[in-house]
Amino acid sequence: MRDPRYDILFTPVQIGPVVTKNRFFQVPHCNGMGHAMPLAHAAMREMKAEGGWAVVSTEECEIHPSSDLTPYVEARLWDDHDIPALALMCDKLHAHGALAAVELSHNGPTASNLYSREVLIGPSHQPSKYGYPSQARAMTLKDIREYRRWHREAALRAKRAGMDIIYVYAAHDLSLPMHFLQRRRNHRSDAYGGSLENRVRLLREVLEDTREAVGDRCAVALRFATEELLGPEGIELSEAQDIVGLIAELPDLWDVNVAAWYNDSVPSRFAAEGAQEPFVSFVKKMTTKPVVGVGRFTSPDTMVSQIRRGVIDLIGAARPSIADPFLPRKIEQGRIDDIRECIGCNICVSGDMTISPIRCTQNPTMGEEWRKGWHPERLPPKREASRVLVVGGGPAGLEAARALGQRGYEVSLAEARRELGGRVTREARLPGLAEWARVRDWRVGQIGKLSNVSIYLDSVLSAQDVLDFGAEHVVLATGCHWRRDGFGRSNGLGIPGLADHPCVFTLDDLMDGRLPSGRVAVFDDDGFYYASVAADLLHQQGCKVSYVTPEDSVAPWSVNTLDYRHIRKRMAKQGIEVHVSHGIVGFDGATLTLENAWDGTISGQACDAIVMVTSRLPDDALYQALLLREAEWNLAGIRSLRCIGDAEAPGLIAHAVYAGHRHARELEEPSAGEVPFKRHFHSADAEDLRRGG
């Protein structure tokens, strides 16, 4: 059972009028489902409660149409019509003994109002933060009174929905109370601007309003950013200490972090577990109220250390609760090795950014709890006794073998290399990606507990080997390789002369230890993390590195995982020369010829080697060979053959893990139809339909 060292994690904490059953607190996090998919949202949060989290929070919850965040899909409490969706979540959490929390938010000049078409409001006249061609108008004193009323009414709705903890939000540069604190946004000369006491006034009033409205039954939490890392333009640690001193006892709970989101949820490539401690440890010294903080906590020893040293009282988590909704229960049951640790890749964040249901690299069931009925800890038992051969021990093959083994199949996993993990093992050796090896390690550890799964390393199989093996089901997860001919989004015919050039390298070369030297250009036609990691590696090896991309910005998709700013800062610090909006038109081994994507201008730069990061090709030769011999399958006893993961279509590690998991769940199961998941359907009022309204 539980290690006594971790007993402190399971002691209750009083938060105003409510008490937590332990110290595990799922802080607010976005999920791409929100008000548009309430059943899916509630089921996802319910899984956390079942897994032992004492408090489970919503994401941002808009309190009024003037805080519309379209196209992003968050929670809403605009009026009473929004109560049932959040009441559903509360009921499901309470059934598992968890407290429900809601993060009430009005985003002011950081909203969009693209749906509501209301005029943006803010402390002062200012542009919309996110580039929309509009501005926020300065709030009048009447507007401030109205905002306070909206917040109070939303808090009352949240109470009626069944919420136990009501947040006042002053973090991430995403809420009016924080905007009034910021000198760069608040240029007022009245009682709400100028001095710190004046800039704190609105936050104080909203805290008092909320306590008066719901404090008899609900705890009032304050989510507060202690540092924006912007220097004097932002809230700095010294000023944050003064703010905490002014209102230390007003909230029932302090939820403290760093702003903005890209500094709060930093990818593991740029920040380690517990990295926020220097910015939040002062708060507990200034208040008698409990404090929750985050740090991508996955180690129970780190959690205990933070509590015993007086840094925080409650273990806040978003990403770790996504990677393993059952993290608290596993610690409680003494199953530390079973924790599915977050790798900090931020694929979960990309769900919100791309306005799509949340996903996770480590946990392929995340976002599928309602629509597919997937549970992170339970799989259906096998339908009948069958042998399964899985070829390839990368992320897709490992997950397929693990899940099939858990279902009870007799599984044989054949890996061509002398080590498991495939691309995960190789990529984890690149700068900053070491924690990604957790994708491999967790699955290998789980497979090691299954007596019905056998692993064969250094086993290259031919089509005849597969036919002779005697398995009823064959799963091919043989991976992919990077192209060196320049074919990609911007070069549909490749780049002439590069495919066979001895000074052209790929990521596979780098991961195999074949590194160029001298002046090296990294050509990025992929747009995610790969090219910047390659540039980082080459810089560390002493190369003079330049980065070239036909895109108008560096690693544009990395915006969706909060990597972008950190990538740019690291490149600038390393002195990597950046050429955006440029393609490669020639390379002679000494000079790289570039073409401006917009005006066609040709330029040259000295270059000894190129690393191509463009696209990949599936390693599907075995699959194609077996397809040609389909007539022999029946005689060999093969009832199904499936190619999955990168061997089918190269993508993210998350795609590969999901593919392996999906195949394992669906093997021999009845077809779910053309649309293999549930959807939300909204019925209009009959009178509206009659009128076409």
KEVEXRO-762220 format. One record per residue (C-alpha): residue number from 1; residue in one letter; x, y, z. Coordinates in steps of 0.001 Angstrom, whole numbers. Layout:
// KEVEXRO-762220
   k r      xx      yy      zz
 NUM A       X       Y       Z
...
END
This chain:
// KEVEXRO-762220
   k r      xx      yy      zz
   1 M       0       0       0
   2 R     994    3645     308
   3 D    4539    4537    1266
   4 P    4338    6413    4610
   5 R    6603    9092    3174
   6 Y    3640   10232    1112
   7 D    1047   10313    3891
   8 I    1162   14102    3969
   9 L    -211   14180     412
  10 F   -3421   12584    1663
  11 T   -4245   14891    4560
  12 P   -7294   17154    4117
  13 V   -6989   20917    3672
  14 Q   -9575   23475    4794
  15 I  -10348   26042    2098
  16 G  -12857   28498    3520
  17 P  -16132   26609    4065
  18 V  -15012   23478    2178
  19 V  -12477   20730    2880
  20 T  -10442   18743     368
  21 K  -10023   15004     853
  22 N   -6311   15209     -53
  23 R   -3790   17696   -1438
  24 F   -4167   16943   -5159
  25 F   -5669   19920   -6978
  26 Q   -6354   19929  -10720
  27 V   -6001   23619  -11475
  28 P   -7978   25216  -14318
  29 H   -6882   24111  -17778
  30 C   -8288   24530  -21260
  31 N   -9402   21506  -23246
  32 G  -10932   22544  -26581
  33 M  -14385   21210  -25608
  34 G  -15866   23658  -23114
  35 H  -19363   25014  -23663
  36 A  -19634   23413  -27115
  37 M  -19187   19827  -25896
  38 P  -20509   19719  -22320
  39 L  -20940   15935  -22142
  40 A  -17377   15307  -23285
  41 H  -16073   18025  -20989
  42 A  -17879   16613  -17958
  43 A  -16675   13073  -18661
  44 M  -13078   14233  -18972
  45 R  -13234   16073  -15641
  46 E  -15036   13122  -14033
  47 M  -12103   10864  -14891
  48 K   -9841   13080  -12789
  49 A  -12231   12795   -9842
  50 E  -12370    9021  -10210
  51 G   -8584    9026  -10262
  52 G   -8390   10653   -6852
  53 W   -8014   14396   -7480
  54 A   -9554   16239   -4538
  55 V  -10371   19366   -6531
  56 V  -11160   19455  -10241
  57 S  -11506   22815  -11971
  58 T  -12963   24073  -15206
  59 E  -11025   26115  -17705
  60 E  -11623   29849  -18100
  61 C  -15345   30485  -17756
  62 E  -16632   33546  -19621
  63 I  -19003   35592  -17470
  64 H  -20552   37869  -20130
  65 P  -20870   38235  -23934
  66 S  -18329   41073  -23806
  67 S  -15748   38482  -22742
  68 D  -16355   36199  -25731
  69 L  -13212   34205  -26579
  70 T  -14276   32890  -29998
  71 P  -12790   30978  -31822
  72 Y  -11481   29370  -28616
  73 V  -13988   27143  -26860
  74 E  -14015   27679  -23107
  75 A  -16691   27358  -20412
  76 R  -19503   29917  -20160
  77 L  -21824   31368  -17545
  78 W  -23308   34230  -19550
  79 D  -26779   33588  -18161
  80 D  -28867   30864  -16543
  81 H  -28982   28823  -19760
  82 D  -25331   27918  -19182
  83 I  -25913   26448  -15714
  84 P  -26966   22884  -16729
  85 A  -23734   22116  -18585
  86 L  -21593   22968  -15570
  87 A  -24072   21358  -13170
  88 L  -23504   18111  -15059
  89 M  -19779   18382  -14386
  90 C  -20368   19151  -10704
  91 D  -22648   16156  -10235
  92 K  -20096   13820  -11756
  93 L  -17264   15176   -9611
  94 H  -19281   15038   -6414
  95 A  -20148   11391   -7074
  96 H  -16442   10620   -6595
  97 G  -15966   12853   -3557
  98 A  -14180   15649   -5393
  99 L  -14769   19380   -5076
 100 A  -15710   21324   -8207
 101 A  -14056   24653   -9016
 102 V  -14812   27230  -11687
 103 E  -12466   29923  -12999
 104 L  -14652   32957  -13695
 105 S  -13063   35206  -16276
 106 H  -13585   38379  -18240
 107 N  -10716   38769  -20674
 108 G  -11160   42449  -21415
 109 P   -8780   43523  -24216
 110 T   -7541   39939  -24562
 111 A  -11006   38705  -25594
 112 S  -12165   38718  -29216
 113 N  -15974   39174  -29181
 114 L  -15989   37713  -32680
 115 Y  -19221   35886  -31888
 116 S  -20965   38357  -29584
 117 R  -19835   41444  -31581
 118 E  -19710   43435  -28347
 119 V  -17147   46225  -28089
 120 L  -14041   45174  -26176
 121 I  -13462   46840  -22816
 122 G  -10342   47439  -20781
 123 P   -8848   49656  -18080
 124 S   -7775   52147  -20777
 125 H   -8051   52570  -24553
 126 Q   -5780   49952  -26141
 127 P   -5474   47543  -29065
 128 S   -6828   44022  -28864
 129 K   -3966   41856  -27636
 130 Y   -4148   39064  -30196
 131 G   -3958   41027  -33407
 132 Y   -7645   41470  -34180
 133 P   -8202   44750  -36080
 134 S  -10064   46353  -33196
 135 Q   -9450   48144  -29930
 136 A  -10844   48024  -26433
 137 R  -12471   51148  -25074
 138 A  -11652   52507  -21640
 139 M  -14142   51409  -19010
 140 T  -16183   54105  -17295
 141 L  -17012   53900  -13601
 142 K  -20436   52602  -14655
 143 D  -18702   49885  -16712
 144 I  -16690   48879  -13661
 145 R  -19873   48610  -11597
 146 E  -21439   46519  -14377
 147 Y  -18402   44250  -14538
 148 R  -18610   43688  -10809
 149 R  -22305   42829  -11202
 150 W  -21568   40381  -14033
 151 H  -18938   38666  -11930
 152 R  -21200   38474   -8884
 153 E  -24088   37035  -10915
 154 A  -21791   34490  -12561
 155 A  -20573   33438   -9110
 156 L  -24174   32926   -8002
 157 R  -24879   30854  -11120
 158 A  -21784   28782  -10392
 159 K  -23029   28207   -6850
 160 R  -26412   27075   -8188
 161 A  -24617   24736  -10587
 162 G  -22989   23073   -7580
 163 M  -19510   24575   -7643
 164 D  -17585   24416   -4373
 165 I  -14745   26823   -5222
 166 I  -15225   30061   -7165
 167 Y  -12155   31632   -8723
 168 V  -11334   35281   -9136
 169 Y   -8880   35309  -12014
 170 A   -5877   37661  -12089
 171 A   -3284   35725  -14053
 172 H   -1846   34953  -17504
 173 D   -2539   38506  -18798
 174 L   -6037   37208  -19555
 175 S   -8386   38924  -17110
 176 L   -9597   42394  -16190
 177 P   -8430   42253  -12547
 178 M   -4907   41554  -13800
 179 H   -5159   44191  -16518
 180 F   -6025   46797  -13878
 181 L   -2874   45756  -11983
 182 Q    -617   46235  -15010
 183 R     913   49666  -15591
 184 R    1192   48992  -19316
 185 R   -2572   48417  -19604
 186 N   -3886   50700  -16869
 187 H   -3301   54379  -17667
 188 R   -6169   55651  -15549
 189 S   -5957   58722  -13322
 190 D   -9003   57982  -11158
 191 A   -9409   55762   -8102
 192 Y   -8636   52668  -10206
 193 G   -5309   53827  -11657
 194 G   -1934   55240  -10737
 195 S    -787   54006   -7342
 196 L    -559   50321   -6533
 197 E   -3366   50659   -3997
 198 N   -5594   52091   -6734
 199 R   -4652   49440   -9274
 200 V   -5428   46734   -6705
 201 R   -8821   48280   -5958
 202 L  -10843   46345   -8548
 203 L   -9289   43030   -7547
 204 R  -10084   43748   -3903
 205 E  -13671   44691   -4737
 206 V  -14285   41601   -6855
 207 L  -12890   39356   -4123
 208 E  -15169   41015   -1576
 209 D  -18161   40830   -3934
 210 T  -17592   37141   -4556
 211 R  -17179   36296    -883
 212 E  -20356   38217     -26
 213 A  -22313   36476   -2806
 214 V  -21236   32854   -2334
 215 G  -18882   32685     644
 216 D  -21429   31030    2907
 217 R  -21035   27757    1015
 218 C  -18292   28257   -1605
 219 A  -14616   28966   -1122
 220 V  -13200   31969   -2965
 221 A   -9896   31328   -4737
 222 L   -7600   33899   -6298
 223 R   -5469   32839   -9245
 224 F   -2630   35325   -9321
 225 A     484   35702  -11471
 226 T    3478   36764   -9397
 227 E    5837   37509  -12308
 228 E    5393   38275  -16016
 229 L    9084   38179  -16949
 230 L    8655   41431  -18874
 231 G   10738   43690  -16657
 232 P    9203   47015  -15583
 233 E    6465   46708  -18241
 234 G    4945   43767  -16405
 235 I    4138   42669  -12902
 236 E    7456   41876  -11242
 237 L    8140   39765   -8200
 238 S    8715   42767   -5927
 239 E    5411   44353   -6918
 240 A    3626   41013   -6588
 241 Q    4864   40793   -3002
 242 D    3319   44184   -2313
 243 I      36   43075   -3912
 244 V    -102   39927   -1800
 245 G     625   42035    1271
 246 L   -2373   44262     540
 247 I   -4925   41441     168
 248 A   -3238   38478    1860
 249 E   -6272   37314    3858
 250 L   -9068   38186    1412
 251 P   -9216   34955    -640
 252 D   -9747   31541     943
 253 L   -7082   30110   -1360
 254 W   -4133   31505   -3286
 255 D   -3437   29820   -6651
 256 V    -131   31287   -7774
 257 N    1828   30971  -10995
 258 V    3884   32804  -13612
 259 A    2444   34718  -16573
 260 A    1843   34472  -19459
 261 W     688   30965  -20366
 262 Y    3888   30272  -22327
 263 N    5873   30979  -19146
 264 D    3475   29061  -16904
 265 S    3167   25845  -18940
 266 V    6710   25821  -20286
 267 P    7574   22743  -22388
 268 S    9978   20333  -20687
 269 R   12582   21242  -23292
 270 F   12910   24620  -21595
 271 A   11980   24061  -17925
 272 A   12303   21293  -15355
 273 E    9806   20015  -12791
 274 G    9168   22549  -10035
 275 A   10602   25464  -12016
 276 Q    8105   27987  -10602
 277 E    9241   27664   -6998
 278 P   11447   30813   -7014
 279 F    8482   32894   -8123
 280 V    5791   31618   -5748
 281 S    7496   30474   -2544
 282 F    7070   33885    -863
 283 V    3252   33756    -891
 284 K    2834   31196    1879
 285 K    5018   33324    4149
 286 M    2609   36266    3751
 287 T    -788   34645    4311
 288 T   -2464   32194    6640
 289 K   -4580   30897    3749
 290 P   -3625   27727    1856
 291 V   -1579   28052   -1324
 292 V   -1701   25908   -4452
 293 G    1043   26063   -7062
 294 V    2093   24196  -10177
 295 G    5355   22856  -11577
 296 R    4494   19919  -13828
 297 F    4757   17714  -10753
 298 T    5089   14000  -11499
 299 S    7369   12863   -8669
 300 P    5696   12304   -5277
 301 D    9038   13060   -3621
 302 T    9063   16508   -5225
 303 M    5468   17027   -4112
 304 V    6258   16129    -506
 305 S    9339   18352    -578
 306 Q    7324   21364   -1724
 307 I    4813   20882    1079
 308 R    7302   20156    3882
 309 R    9484   23111    2927
 310 G    6467   25422    3062
 311 V    6377   26310    -631
 312 I    2759   25253   -1218
 313 D     -45   23435     598
 314 L   -1756   21790   -2361
 315 I    -192   20093   -5378
 316 G   -1530   21939   -8381
 317 A   -1436   20212  -11726
 318 A   -2874   20529  -15188
 319 R    -588   18584  -17531
 320 P     247   15766  -15061
 321 S   -3482   15247  -14461
 322 I   -3970   14921  -18211
 323 A   -1144   12439  -18687
 324 D   -2426   10375  -15766
 325 P   -5869   11150  -14321
 326 F   -5183    8394  -11756
 327 L   -1896    9832  -10476
 328 P   -3208   10447   -6907
 329 R   -4756    7007   -6628
 330 K   -1561    5318   -7825
 331 I     475    7114   -5177
 332 E   -2125    6207   -2567
 333 Q   -2036    2552   -3609
 334 G    1758    2376   -3640
 335 R    1907    1991   -7431
 336 I    4471    4694   -8151
 337 D    5903    2786  -11118
 338 D    2478    2794  -12759
 339 I    2275    6600  -12965
 340 R    2060    7698  -16577
 341 E    4347   10699  -16266
 342 C    3801   13861  -18283
 343 I    6580   14452  -20803
 344 G    5964   18203  -21122
 345 C    5446   18153  -24889
 346 N    2319   20359  -24612
 347 I     305   18491  -27217
 348 C   -2515   18951  -24690
 349 V   -2186   22721  -25103
 350 S   -2528   22384  -28866
 351 G   -6120   21212  -28410
 352 D   -7118   24626  -27109
 353 M   -4986   26404  -29680
 354 T   -6467   24473  -32601
 355 I  -10009   24559  -31182
 356 S  -10252   20782  -31028
 357 P  -10747   18246  -28198
 358 I   -7752   17854  -25918
 359 R   -5150   15196  -26696
 360 C   -2147   13782  -24834
 361 T     975   11992  -26038
 362 Q    1188    9786  -22955
 363 N   -2537    9222  -22425
 364 P   -4318    8300  -25681
 365 T   -7681    8116  -23865
 366 M   -7643   11840  -23037
 367 G  -10598   13503  -24770
 368 E  -12124   10118  -25624
 369 E  -13798    9418  -22268
 370 W  -17309   10293  -23464
 371 R  -17181   10099  -27224
 372 K  -15523    6672  -27364
 373 G  -16075    5464  -23814
 374 W  -12352    4973  -23260
 375 H  -11009    4632  -19726
 376 P   -7284    5230  -19049
 377 E   -6986    2232  -16734
 378 R   -9443    -276  -18191
 379 L   -9687   -2034  -21540
 380 P  -12226   -4635  -22683
 381 P  -11091   -8261  -22344
 382 K  -10187  -10133  -25508
 383 R  -13047  -11679  -27472
 384 E  -11279  -14980  -28025
 385 A   -7885  -16588  -27614
 386 S   -5663  -15234  -30393
 387 R   -1983  -14640  -30999
 388 V    -861  -11202  -32113
 389 L    2444  -10333  -33751
 390 V    3496   -6704  -33405
 391 V    6401   -5722  -35641
 392 G    8156   -2575  -34434
 393 G    8886   -1424  -30887
 394 G    8409    2310  -31309
 395 P    5595    4323  -29685
 396 A    2828    2756  -31810
 397 G    4100    -802  -31444
 398 L    4784    -509  -27726
 399 E    1347     905  -27000
 400 A    -330   -1718  -29174
 401 A    1568   -4523  -27443
 402 R     874   -3117  -23970
 403 A   -2855   -2604  -24544
 404 L   -3300   -5916  -26344
 405 G   -1477   -7643  -23522
 406 Q   -3696   -5936  -20969
 407 R   -6715   -7228  -22889
 408 G   -5342  -10772  -22482
 409 Y   -3989  -11572  -25940
 410 E    -795  -13562  -26400
 411 V    1472  -10919  -27906
 412 S    4888  -11164  -29528
 413 L    6724   -7905  -30188
 414 A    9587   -8019  -32706
 415 E   11927   -5040  -32891
 416 A   14582   -4754  -35606
 417 R   16970   -2702  -33451
 418 R   18744   -3745  -30273
 419 E   16728   -1300  -28173
 420 L   13063    -458  -27798
 421 G   11439    2910  -28301
 422 G   11978    3609  -31987
 423 R   11816    7336  -32716
 424 V   11138    8116  -29038
 425 T   14481    6659  -27974
 426 R   16265    8456  -30793
 427 E   14595   11821  -30293
 428 A   15033   11681  -26514
 429 R   18803   11906  -27069
 430 L   18418   15282  -28768
 431 P   18867   18479  -26719
 432 G   16072   19074  -24220
 433 L   13963   16044  -25109
 434 A   15191   13569  -22490
 435 E   11837   13428  -20696
 436 W   10201   12182  -23888
 437 A   11792    8812  -23128
 438 R    8986    8409  -20601
 439 V    6754    7371  -23515
 440 R    8998    4335  -23944
 441 D    9816    3718  -20304
 442 W    6227    3592  -19036
 443 R    5160    1164  -21729
 444 V    8189   -1071  -21333
 445 G    7557   -1104  -17589
 446 Q    3915   -2069  -18022
 447 I    4758   -4756  -20576
 448 G    7288   -6185  -18134
 449 K    4392   -6982  -15777
 450 L    2525   -8973  -18426
 451 S    3505  -12625  -18741
 452 N    1551  -12909  -22011
 453 V    3756  -10410  -23889
 454 S    7147  -11493  -25269
 455 I    9765   -9144  -26712
 456 Y   12339  -10054  -29359
 457 L   15087   -7511  -30056
 458 D   17425   -7427  -33042
 459 S   14742   -9225  -35048
 460 V   14355   -8136  -38646
 461 L   11384   -9956  -40142
 462 S   10664  -10677  -43789
 463 A    7225  -11271  -45251
 464 Q    7921  -14997  -45144
 465 D    8863  -14750  -41466
 466 V    5530  -13117  -40725
 467 L    3603  -15741  -42691
 468 D    5471  -18513  -40892
 469 F    4987  -17022  -37424
 470 G    1506  -18404  -36858
 471 A    -171  -15287  -35490
 472 E   -3843  -14664  -36229
 473 H   -3373  -10899  -36120
 474 V    -394   -8919  -37403
 475 V     292   -5292  -36514
 476 L    3026   -3470  -38425
 477 A    4483    -432  -36655
 478 T    7758    -174  -38529
 479 G    8149    3607  -38411
 480 C    9425    6022  -41026
 481 H   12516    7916  -42167
 482 W   13295   11513  -43117
 483 R   13655   12450  -46782
 484 R   16797   14179  -47987
 485 D   15544   15238  -51448
 486 G   13802   18414  -50228
 487 F   10262   17205  -50918
 488 G    7831   18935  -48588
 489 R    5067   21473  -48344
 490 S    6969   24058  -50346
 491 N    8755   21802  -52820
 492 G    6333   19356  -54397
 493 L    8995   18116  -56791
 494 G   11846   18171  -54322
 495 I   14983   20306  -54695
 496 P   17176   19288  -57670
 497 G   20630   18000  -56867
 498 L   20215   17443  -53134
 499 A   19056   13845  -52832
 500 D   22501   12339  -53474
 501 H   24692   15208  -52333
 502 P   27252   14001  -49746
 503 C   26881   17208  -47735
 504 V   23118   16924  -47319
 505 F   22028   15408  -44004
 506 T   18719   14459  -42376
 507 L   17538   14210  -38805
 508 D   18114   10461  -39038
 509 D   21784   11151  -39736
 510 L   22001   13413  -36698
 511 M   20246   10881  -34454
 512 D   22592    8173  -35741
 513 G   25591   10301  -34779
 514 R   26544   11381  -38317
 515 L   27028   15106  -37855
 516 P   28154   17792  -40304
 517 S   30731   20391  -39350
 518 G   31560   23952  -40224
 519 R   28864   26240  -41626
 520 V   25560   24341  -41575
 521 A   22131   25438  -42797
 522 V   19054   23782  -41293
 523 F   16207   23875  -43810
 524 D   12823   23743  -42082
 525 D    9846   22920  -44263
 526 D    8154   21051  -41403
 527 G    7276   23910  -39068
 528 F    7352   22206  -35659
 529 Y   10137   21427  -33162
 530 Y   12488   19241  -35208
 531 A   14513   21901  -37029
 532 S   15089   24055  -33958
 533 V   16256   21000  -32006
 534 A   18626   20149  -34863
 535 A   19963   23707  -34839
 536 D   20443   23473  -31076
 537 L   22393   20211  -31412
 538 L   24617   21549  -34177
 539 H   25319   24729  -32236
 540 Q   26390   22621  -29255
 541 Q   28703   20686  -31591
 542 G   30468   23913  -32556
 543 C   28889   24470  -35975
 544 K   28055   27924  -37287
 545 V   24335   27421  -37822
 546 S   21796   29227  -39957
 547 Y   18097   28452  -40067
 548 V   16204   28699  -43361
 549 T   12472   28307  -43869
 550 P    9961   29166  -46606
 551 E    7511   30054  -43815
 552 D    7128   33634  -42639
 553 S    8108   32722  -39079
 554 V   10298   30232  -37265
 555 A    8646   26923  -36349
 556 P    5115   28308  -36782
 557 W    3259   25261  -35432
 558 S    5185   25527  -32179
 559 V    2896   28431  -31239
 560 N     310   25743  -30506
 561 T    2537   24073  -27904
 562 L    3913   27288  -26344
 563 D    7417   26531  -27647
 564 Y    7646   29415  -30096
 565 R    8935   32234  -27879
 566 H   11389   29946  -26123
 567 I   12719   28682  -29457
 568 R   13231   32232  -30725
 569 K   14969   33334  -27534
 570 R   17292   30336  -27581
 571 M   18171   30874  -31249
 572 A   18892   34539  -30577
 573 K   21071   33681  -27591
 574 Q   22991   31128  -29647
 575 G   23535   33586  -32481
 576 I   21776   31398  -35059
 577 E   21182   33342  -38243
 578 V   17534   33180  -39307
 579 H   16207   33424  -42875
 580 V   12418   33297  -43032
 581 S   10430   33394  -46305
 582 H   13298   31786  -48203
 583 G   13584   28582  -50160
 584 I   16625   26667  -51366
 585 V   17274   26669  -55102
 586 G   20840   25387  -55206
 587 F   23824   24060  -53286
 588 D   27287   23273  -54649
 589 G   28974   22170  -51431
 590 A   30345   25619  -50634
 591 T   27543   28071  -51385
 592 L   23843   27797  -50587
 593 T   21603   29649  -53016
 594 L   18365   31031  -51576
 595 E   15290   32565  -53172
 596 N   13036   35062  -51429
 597 A    9549   33567  -51394
 598 W    7862   36908  -52100
 599 D    9975   38843  -54587
 600 G   12117   36087  -56083
 601 T   15390   37765  -55099
 602 I   18338   35360  -55298
 603 S   21072   35440  -52655
 604 G   23915   33219  -51588
 605 Q   25584   32299  -48321
 606 A   28678   30307  -47499
 607 C   27651   26813  -46460
 608 D   29402   23487  -45926
 609 A   26359   21293  -45288
 610 I   22565   21276  -45160
 611 V   20263   19448  -42750
 612 M   16912   18816  -44431
 613 V   13827   18857  -42179
 614 T   11056   18561  -44722
 615 S    8958   15384  -44694
 616 R    9152   11673  -44028
 617 L    8444    8418  -45820
 618 P    6820    5393  -44163
 619 D    9000    2321  -43734
 620 D    6212     167  -45098
 621 A    8127   -2267  -47317
 622 L    7080   -5208  -45134
 623 Y    3447   -4130  -45293
 624 Q    3528   -3769  -49055
 625 A    5206   -7179  -49423
 626 L    2524   -8815  -47294
 627 L    -249   -7144  -49271
 628 L    1171   -8711  -52425
 629 R     892  -12112  -50739
 630 E   -2639  -11692  -49388
 631 A   -3687  -14937  -51056
 632 E   -1401  -16763  -48589
 633 W   -2811  -15198  -45434
 634 N   -5574  -17727  -44897
 635 L   -3209  -20670  -45144
 636 A    -845  -18927  -42703
 637 G   -3736  -18389  -40273
 638 I   -3637  -14590  -40568
 639 R   -7073  -13087  -40005
 640 S   -6062   -9428  -39933
 641 L   -3127   -7288  -40997
 642 R   -2864   -3648  -39970
 643 C    -239    -980  -40578
 644 I    -247    1744  -37910
 645 G    1561    4854  -36720
 646 D    4379    6382  -38725
 647 A    4473    3296  -40941
 648 E    1017    4264  -42166
 649 A    1376    8059  -42150
 650 P    4175    9871  -40289
 651 G    2991   12312  -37643
 652 L    3454   13258  -34015
 653 I    4429   10792  -31323
 654 A     920   11397  -29983
 655 H    -521   10160  -33283
 656 A    1550    6992  -33099
 657 V     561    6211  -29502
 658 Y   -3102    6841  -30309
 659 A   -2900    4574  -33362
 660 G   -1439    1740  -31304
 661 H   -4031    2168  -28581
 662 R   -6967    2432  -30958
 663 H   -6011    -703  -32837
 664 A   -5588   -2636  -29601
 665 R   -9004   -1536  -28333
 666 E  -10812   -2219  -31587
 667 L   -9285   -5603  -32425
 668 E  -12107   -8146  -32848
 669 E  -14614   -5636  -31473
 670 P  -17858   -4846  -33363
 671 S  -17611   -1943  -35776
 672 A  -18761    1382  -34377
 673 G  -19913    2488  -37828
 674 E  -18791    5170  -40226
 675 V  -18583    7701  -37394
 676 P  -16794    5751  -34637
 677 F  -17537    8165  -31818
 678 K  -20430   10054  -30228
 679 R  -21122   13664  -31096
 680 H  -23046   16480  -29460
 681 F  -26280   17348  -31189
 682 H  -28226   20433  -30190
 683 S  -31977   20532  -30815
 684 A  -33666   23867  -31388
 685 D  -36937   24911  -29831
 686 A  -39896   23640  -31887
 687 E  -41212   27174  -32409
 688 D  -37794   28302  -33637
 689 L  -37768   25440  -36128
 690 R  -41267   26277  -37336
 691 R  -40253   29865  -37981
 692 G  -36887   28870  -39402
 693 G  -35285   30746  -36514
END
